[in-house]
């Protein structure tokens, strides 16, 4: 089954914002990862010390079907923060083939920000901007196939 969630980008205050949301929705974070936990990436400059403790990814379930997700952005090391477009629509799908299909459709005549690839956290993930300037994150968790069997 495909699910859609909102992914928010913050300029260095993601943790503060998510603690605020947590107090309102009264949930627990499903994941909180910091940039200093990410392995070095080939072709990327070294991570600046000021980014080390910033949020790489955070998730807060707000219902059985909905997850609020976010991260810190900004500077030369990560995509720039855009106050007029500080969100992405996150789409989780059932198969790698479906991820490829949806990503190809969304990025056609748009811009690929991060090509689909297997990521260090285990998901098959990519990010793009569609022809209308909307940011999308497409992901497939290969472990979900094993759970269904």
N, C-alpha and C positions, 0 to 999 in steps of 0.2 A: 504494500500500500504506500502511496506517496503522501508525504506530509509536508506542510509549508509552515515556516516560522519566520519571525522578524529577527534580523541580526543588526544590532546597533553598534556604531563606531563612535568612540569618544576620544577626545584630545587629552589624554593623561588622567582622566578622572573616572574611568570605567568602574573601578572597585568601589568608589564612593557612590556612584549612581546605582550599582547593583545591590549594595547594602541598603540603600533607600528602597529599591523595589522589593527586596527581601522582607523588609519591615512591613510593607504594605500587603504583599501576597502571602506572607507567613510561611514560605517554603524553605527548603534547604537547597544549596547549590548542588547541581548534579555533577559539575566539574568546575574547577578553577585552576587554570594553568598560567604560568608566568613565562615571559620571554626567555629568562635564564634557564628554563627547562628544555628549550628547543635545541636540538643538535645543530652544529654548524651546517650551513647550506652552501653547496658548491655554487660559485659565481656571485655570491652575496658578500657585501662588505661585512667586516666584523660588527657585531652588535655593540652600539654605544652603551657605556655603563649606565647612563640615565634611563635606558629602556629595560634593563635587566629585571627589575621587580614589577614592571607594568604588566597588565593583563594581556596574555596571548589569546586566551579563550575562556569564557565563563558561560555557564548555562544555569537558568533558573526555571524549573517547571512552574507554570502558573495554572495549569489544568491538566487533566489526563491526556489531552491531545495537543497542548500548546506549550512551547518552550520559548522563553525570552533568552536570547543569546547576545554576546557582545565581546568587544576587545578595545584596546587602546591603539590609536594610530597616530601618525604625525612624524615629522622629520624626514630625513633622506633615507632612512633605513627601512621604513614601512610606507605603504601608500599614504598619501597626504590626507589629512582630515579635511572634509568638505562640509561646512556647516549647512549648506543647502541640500546636501544629499548624504546624510550620515547614517544611512541604513542600507541593508541588503536583504533580499528575500532569500531565505535558505530553503532549499528543496531537498528532501531526503527520499531516495527511491529504493525499490526492491532489488535492482540488479545493476551490474556494471553496464550492461547493454543499454538499459533505460537511462542511466546517467549520461552515457555517450550521446544518445539520441536527443535528450532534453538540452544538454549543453550545446550541441551542434546547432540546434534550432535557435536557442537564445542568443548565441554569439554570432550567428550569421548576420552580416552587415553591421555588427557591433564591434566590440573590442574584447579580446581575451586578456584578462589580467593575470591569471594563473592557470595554465593548462591543466586538464584533468590528469592526475597522477596518484600513485599510492603514496600516502603521507606517513610520516613517522608515528602518528598516533593511531594508525591502522585503517583509516578511511581512504577511499578513492574519492578525491576532492578536486574541484576546480572552481574558478571564479571568473565571471565575465560581466561586461556591461552590454545590455541589449541596444538595438538601434535607437531607442528612445531615451537612453541615459540612465536606465534603471539597473542597479547592481544586483547580481544573482550569485549565489553560492550553491553548487550542485554537489551532492555527496551520496555515496553508497557505503554502507558498513558491511564488509564481507562476512562478519560474524553473525549478522542477522540471518543469512542463509542457513548457517549451521544450526541456529536456534529453531528454525522452522521445520527442519528435517525430523 
